[in-house]
Amino acid sequence: MVFLINSDDTCVAILETAGKVTGSTKLPGAKLHFHEKVTANNAEYRGIHPIVALSSHNEHLGPLIAKALPALPPEIPGLPSLQVRSGSTWLQKQRPDFISITRGPGLLPSLSAGLQTAKGLAVAWQIPLIGVNHMQAHALTPRLVTALETTSNGNERQREPAFPFLSLLVSGGHTLLVHSKALTHHSILASTTDIAAGDVIDKMARSILPPDVIERSEESMYGRLLERFAFPNHQGYDDYAAPSTRAEELSSRPSNWEWALSVPLANKAKGMQFSFSGLGSAVERICTRKETRMCLDERVDLARDVMRIVFEHLASRVILALRSMDENKATADREKKIATLVVSGGVASNQFLRKVLRSFLDVRGYTHIRLIFPPPPLCTDNAAMIAWTGTEMYEAGYESDLRCKAIRKWSVDPNAEDGGILGADGWKRRQ
C-alpha cells in the first residue's frame, strides 16, 4: 500500500509485485489493484494554495484508504492477513508488506499529513515504512511501466531502462537534468536558477489564454490548457523543425506581431543551468501592453512560441550533457555510455515537448538515444510511482525509522550538501 501526498494531490495505490527487484534478476510483473487520485480545487487562486491543499488532504485521504482496502489481494493461508470491511461484509485480505509514502521534497504541511497517516498504519499493522523521494520516483517511473507491461503480456523482460540513463524531470516545482547511475545515485547535471519549467508555462498560460477559456476551465494548472489551445485537435506539431546548429538555436526568431522572444541564457550558451523567469516576464509585458488588442491568431502564435523556447531550452542542455560525456574520454571509458533519456514529471505529458526533444536529438546526431515517456497518467504526480520506488528501496534493504520527518528540500544527488537520497536521516537497513 502506498500514499502520495504532495502539493495538491492526494493519491492512494495498492501495487503487487511477483518477486524481488534486486540484483541482476529479471524484472517481475507488477499489478495495480487500486490507484486513485483527488486533486484540490485551487481554481479560485489560479495556483496551489497551501491551506486549500492541506484541507483537501485531510478531507480525502481517509476515505481513499477505506476505499482502497477491499482491493487488497485475497489472503494466502499461512501469511499475515487483515480483516477489511466492504459495505456490510468483512473480507479477509493479505496484509501489505510495507507502506510507501512521499517524504519529500514538497510542501511540509501536505507531506506531514500523509506521513503521519502512514506511520499510524505501519504501527497498527506492524509493517515497515518507506519514505520516498518524490523526484527519485519520477526517474524510476519507466521501470514501473515495464513491470506493468510484463504482467499484461506475460513476457519476461529485463528491467528497463537499465542504469545508467539520463533523466529530465520537468514539473511545476522542479526542473532537473539528472545522470541516473543507480537506484540511489542520481547526479544533477543541470537545474533551474529561478522557477521551474512547468511553473513558467502555467504563469504564461494565464496571460496568453483568452479569459473565457480560463473561466470555463476547472483546472488550476494551465499548461494542458495552453497546449490544447496552441495545438487544437493535436494539429500543428509536425510544423516544427529543430534548429540544426547551436547558432540557429540561439538566434531570436521574429514574429508577425511586432514581438520577438529571446532565448534564455543566450549569453551563457554553454552553462548547464535552466532559466525561465526572463521569458515569463517578457510574455507578461507583451500581454499587458496589448491587453484586449491581441487577436486569437496572435495568442495561438505566442502560445506555440513560448512552448518552443521552453522546450528547446530543455533540449539544449540534454545535448550539452551528451556532448560533454562524449568528449570526456576518461569518463566514457570508465562508465557505460548513455543510450536512454527518461522524461518524467507533469510537463512530460506535453506532446509538443516530445516532438521537440526527438527532433533535437535526431538533427544533432543522437538518433540512437531512446526517449522514454511514461503514459500521461503516470507523468503527473501519482501514487503508483511512489509504490514502485518504495518496492525498489525495500528490496534493496532500506526502510524508514518511525521518527523520520517530512523534508521540504531533498536532493537526489549524493554529492549535494544534504547527501542526496540516503543523506536524509531516518534510513535504516532491514534486518
N, C-alpha and C positions, 0 to 999 in steps of 0.2 A: 504494500500500500504506500501511496506517495501523495504529498500535497505540494502544490506550488502556490506560494503567496508572495507576489512580487508586484509592487506598484498597485495597479488597479485590477489585477486578475486573480480570481480565486479558483483554483483548479484542484481536482482530485482524480487520481487514476489508480487502477489496480493492474499491475503488469506481472505476468508469469513467464519465467524462462525455463527452458527444458534442461538446463545444466549449467555448469560453471562457465565463466567468461574470462578465463585466465590463461597465461602461458601461450603456447602455440596450438592449443586445441581448436578445433573447428567451431565456428560460431553456432551456438544452439539457436533454435527457434524461440520466438517470443510471442506472447499473445496478450493483447489488451482486453481485459474483461470489463473494464469501465474507464471512461475518460470524458469528463465534462468540465466545462468552464463557465463561470459567471464573471462578467466584466462590469465594474462600477459605472454608473451613468454620470459621466463628468461633462455632459454636453453643455450644461449651463456655464461652465467655466472655460470651455474651449481648451482643455488640457487637464492633466491629472491633478486633482485636489486631494492632498493627503488625508484630510478628515473624511471626505466622502469615500475615498478608497478604503480607509480603515473601517468605517461604518459598514461598507459592503462586505468586507471580510467577516466581520463579527456577525452579520446577518446570514450569510450564505454558507460559511464553512461547515458548521454543524449539520445542517440539512443535507449538504452534498455528501458528507461522510456517511450519514444514515442511509442515504440513497445508494451509496456505493457498496456497503457491506453485504447485501444479499447477492452481489455479483461475485463475491469471493468463490474460488473453486470449491466443489464439494469436499467434505472431509475424506481423509485417507486413513483407514484403520491403523492404529499404532502411532500416528503422528498427532502433534498438538492441534486442537480444534477450538472453535468458538461457537457459541450459540448466538444466532443473529435473528432479529425479528424482521419479518417481511409481512406487513399488514397484521393480520391476527395470527400468523403462523410463525413458529420458531424453526429455524433451519440450522443444521449442523454444518459448519464450513471450516475449511482449512484456516489455521491461524497464520497470518503473514509472517514471513521470516524476519523482516525488518521494516522500518519506516524511513523513507527518504523525505527530506524537507529542504526547501530552499533556505539557506542560511545567509546568503549574500551574493553579490552586492545588491543594494537596493534601499528602499525607504525603511528605516528601522522600525517604526510602529507597525507597518504592514508585515514585515518579516517576523517580528516578535509574536504577532498574533498567531501565525502558523506554527512557529517553533514551539511555543508553549503548549499548543494543542497536541502537536506530535509527541512532545515529551510525555504528556499525560497518558496518551495511548501506549507509548513504549513501556512506561512503568506498569500500566494496568495489564498489558499483555505479556510483560516480561520478555521483550524482544529488543534488539539493538536499534539505535537511532543513527541515521546517516545525514549529516548536514552538508548539503551540496552547494558547490559554487555554480551560480546561475550561468556564467559565461562559459565555464567548462562544459556544462550541459549542452549549450548551443553547439559547441565544437564537436561533441560526440553524437549529436542527433542522427547523422547519416548512418552510424553504426546501429542505432536502434532501428532505422528503416530497413537495413539489411536483415536484421533479426526477424522483423515482422514479415518481410518478404520470404524468408526461409520457411517460416511456418505456413504461409499461404500456398507456396508452390511445392513444398515438400523436398526441395533440393538442398543438399548440404553445400555451404559456401564458406570460404574463409571470411573472417570478419573484415568488413570494409567500411571506410578506407583504412588501409594499414598505415601505421606510423612509419615514417614521418609524412605530414602533409601540411599545406598552408590552410589557415582558417581566416576568412574575412567575416567578422562578427559585426553586423550592422543593425542597430535598433534605434529606438528613440532615446535611449540612455547611454549607449556605448557605440564606439566605432573603433575597432581594433583589427590590425593585421597581425596574425599570430603564426609562428612556426610550431606546429603541434608535433612534438618529438616523442611523447609517451603519455600515458594516462594522466600523470600529474605534472608533466613538464611541457609548458606552452610558452615559448619565448615571444615576447611582444616585439614586433618589428616596427610597427607604426601605430600611433594613437592620435586622437584629436587634441588640438591645442586649445579648443574652446568648446563648442557644442557638438552634439552627435549628429550624424547624417539624418537619421530619422526625425530628430527634433527640428532641424532646419527645414526639412521638407514639409513637416506639419505647419510650421510657422509661415512659410512662404505660401502654402496652400490657402491659409486663411486670408492672405492678401490677394491672391490671384483668382480664386474661385468666385463666381458670381454669388452675391448674397443669398439668392433664392436656393442655390444648390446647398449651401451650408445650412440654411434654415430647414430644409426638407430632411436633412440627414440627422440620424440619432447618434452618429459616431462622434467621439471627441478627438480621435486621431485621424487627421485628414489626408494622410499620404495615399491611402487607397482611393479616396475620392479624387485626388489630383490626377492619379494615373488613369482612372476611368474617364475623367474629363478630357485629358490630353489625348487619349487613345480610345475613343468610343468604339464599342463592339470589337475591341482588340485590333483595330485597324491603325496602320501607320508605323508599326515597329520596323518594318522592312525598309523604310525610307532612310534609316540610319546607316552611315558608313563611318567606321572608326578612322581617326587620323593615323596615317601610316608612319609619320615621323614625330619626334618629340617637339620639333619646331612648329609643326602644324597643330599639334595638340595645345601648345601654349598660346597660339595666336587667338586674338579676340575676333569673334565672328559677328559681323554687322547684321542687323535685322531690318525688316521693312517698316519698323515702327519708331525710329529715331532713338533707339536704345541699343547698347551693346554691353554684354556682361563679361567681366574679366574672369580669368581662370584663377582659382585660389592658389596662393603661394607661388605665383608665376616667377617671382624674383628669387625664389628658393627652390629651383626646379628639382634639385637632387636631394632635398631634405625628406627624411622619412617621417613626415607628420601629415596629419589631415587638418584642414581648417575650413570652416563653413560659415562663420559669423559674418564675414565681409560680404559674402554672396547674399545672405539673408538681409543684411542692411540695404544693399543695393536694390534688391527687389522691393523692399518696403518703400524706398524712396520713389521708385518708378510708379508704384501703385498709388502712393499718396499724391504724387504730382498730377497724375492723370485722373484720379478719383472716378467719377461716373463717365468719363470720356473714353474709357477703354472698352472697345467693342469685343464681341465674343471671339472673333478670329485672333485678335491680338492676345487675349487671355490664353487661348489654346497654344499659340506660338511661345508665349512666355513660360507656360507650364512645361512644354516639351524642352525648352532651352535650359531651364533651371535643373530639371532632372538629368539632362545630358551632362551638364557641367559637374553636378554632384557625382554622378556615376563614373564619368571619365576621370575625375579626381581620385576616386577609389581605385579604378583600374590602373591608373598611372603608378600608384605605389606598389601594386602587385607586380607590375613589370619591373620596376626598380629593384624589388626584392629578388625576383627570379634572376635578373642580370647580375646582381651582386653575388648571388650564390654561384652562378656560372663562372664568374671572374675570380672568385676566391678558390683557387685550386686546392689549397690546403684543406679547406672545409669540404670541397667537393670530393676529394679523395677519402676523407675521413667519414663522411656521412652519406647515407643513401640519398640519391637525387630525388627531388620533388616531382611527383607525377600527378598530384591531385590538388585542386583548390576547392575547399568546402566553403560555401557561402550560407550563413545562417543568421538568425535574428529576424525581426519583423519585416525589415526592408527587403529581405531576400525573397519575399513573395512577389515583389515587383517584377513583372515580365520584361519591362524595358531594361532594368538592371541586368537581367540575364542576357539580353541581346547585346548590350554594351560590352560586358565582360567577355563574352565569347568572341565578338568581333575584334576587340582589342587584342586578345591573346593570339588570334589567328593572324592578324595583319602584322604583328610584331614578332612572328616566328615561333610562337608557342602553341602550335596546333596539337602537340602531343599532350598538353596539360588537360586533364579531365576535370570538368566542372561538375560539382555535386551540389544540388539544391534540394533540401528536404521538401516534401509536399507542403503546399501553403499552410494547412492547419498545424504543421509541426515547425514552421518557420517562426511563427509568433510564439510568445511565452505559453508553455503548456506543461502539464504535469507528467506526461509520458517521458519527456526528455530528462526530467528530474529522476523519474523512476529508473531509467536506464543507467544514468550516471551513478546513482546510488548502487545499482547492481554491480557495475564495474568496480566501484570503490569497495563494496562489501566483499566481493570475490577476491579482490587484491589484499584483503585482510584488514581493512580500515573500518572503524566505527567512531561515532562521536560521543564524548562524555556528556552526561546529562546536565552538566554545569555550563555547557557551551552557550554562547550568546550570539545574537544576530550581528552581522557585520555590514556596515554601510558601504565601505570601500574594501574590496578584496581582490587582489590581483591573481591572475593565473600563472604569472611568470615567477619561477623560483629565484630569479635574480633581482626581483623587486624588493623594496625596503621591507615589505611585510612577509617576504619569504614565499609568496605565492600560495598555492592551494594547501600544501602541507605546512606552510608557515603559520597558519592560524592556530591559536591554542584550542585545545579540546579534542584533538585527534588521539585515538589510542588503537593499538593493534589488538585484533580479536584473538582471544585465547583458543 
